[in-house]
Amino acid sequence: MIFDITEKSGEMYAKVAGRLDTPASVKAQQEISPLLENAEKTIVLDCKDLEYISSSGLRLFLTIRKEASAKGGKVIIENINDEIKKVFMMTGFYNLFEIK
């Protein structure tokens, strides 16, 4: 699991790669702190290389969304594959995020 976080044009941009399962989510919780600290900005999560997401991973995305909502920012999820999209649809997360 990799969260590669950069700032581009005033937006926080995170490339999410690998498997976001329970063990990876615990580690990723620490890695997303720059996103939470800058949650007043637009946060773009590029999931092009995300292979799998568990309920723990979904909870991590929800944490980012809640912090952005509280600080007036927003979260955009880009490039999800069909399998991840199915998980988002089944869990209702598809309607919680702006997905491109």
C-alpha atoms as one frame of an Amber mdcrd trajectory, in Angstrom:
protein
   0.000   0.000   0.000   1.368   3.348  -1.043   0.029   6.825  -0.393   2.192
   9.208  -2.420   1.052  12.697  -1.396   1.987  15.940  -3.143   0.536  19.420
  -3.422  -0.299  20.675  -6.912  -1.869  24.030  -7.737  -3.309  24.420  -4.251
  -4.802  20.914  -4.206  -3.618  17.917  -2.249  -3.002  15.015  -4.609  -2.569
  11.442  -3.373  -1.737   8.442  -5.518  -3.173   5.352  -3.875  -1.578   2.096
  -4.992  -1.610  -1.552  -3.992  -3.985  -3.236  -1.581  -5.805  -1.152   1.008
  -6.630  -3.986   3.395  -6.693  -3.969   7.213  -2.915  -4.149   7.835  -2.232
  -1.520   5.154  -4.960   0.749   6.538  -3.270   0.876   9.934  -0.039   2.087
   8.308  -1.889   4.393   5.908  -3.673   6.095   8.826  -0.329   7.703   9.688
   0.548   8.435   6.054  -2.638  10.441   5.383  -1.918  13.058   8.044  -0.864
  15.661   5.399  -4.293  15.224   3.789  -6.088  15.691   7.100  -3.954  18.719
   7.980  -4.830  20.342   4.623  -8.442  19.190   4.458  -9.707  22.708   3.731
  -8.317  22.221   0.204  -9.511  19.958  -2.564  -8.107  16.478  -2.040  -7.719
  14.323  -5.137  -7.284  10.589  -4.561  -5.928   8.919  -7.695  -6.863   5.249
  -7.419  -5.526   4.138 -10.797  -3.159   1.656  -9.140  -5.442   0.644  -6.252
  -5.986  -3.100  -6.578  -8.199  -3.870  -3.572 -10.042  -2.040  -0.805 -11.433
  -3.554   2.399 -13.860  -2.076   4.911 -10.842  -0.657   6.757  -9.762   1.083
   3.565 -13.240   2.466   3.033 -13.177   3.775   6.596  -9.911   5.563   5.782
 -11.518   7.265   2.760 -14.458   8.226   4.972 -12.086   9.755   7.543 -10.584
  11.944   4.820 -14.059  12.935   3.593 -15.299  13.826   7.096 -12.256  15.996
   7.800 -12.588  17.765   4.440 -16.287  18.348   5.035 -15.609  19.790   8.500
 -12.963  22.169   7.137 -14.806  23.223   3.976 -12.728  21.166   1.549 -13.789
  18.401  -0.794 -12.582  14.991  -1.912 -12.435  13.827  -5.518 -11.682  10.206
  -6.360 -10.205   9.548  -9.794  -9.476   6.486 -11.890 -11.141   3.724  -9.893
 -11.211   0.372 -11.642 -14.407  -1.638 -12.115 -13.833  -3.853  -9.053 -13.305
  -0.896  -6.716 -16.280   0.855  -8.314 -18.453  -2.198  -7.504 -17.361  -2.029
  -3.857 -18.189   1.682  -3.745 -21.599   1.026  -5.329 -22.485  -1.858  -2.974
 -21.527   0.075   0.146 -23.150   3.375  -0.836 -19.776   5.134  -0.936 -20.239
   5.962  -4.597 -22.790   8.619  -3.614 -20.589  10.046  -0.844 -17.726  11.103
  -3.098 -17.215  13.015  -6.303 -15.881  10.297  -8.601 -14.248  11.065 -11.943
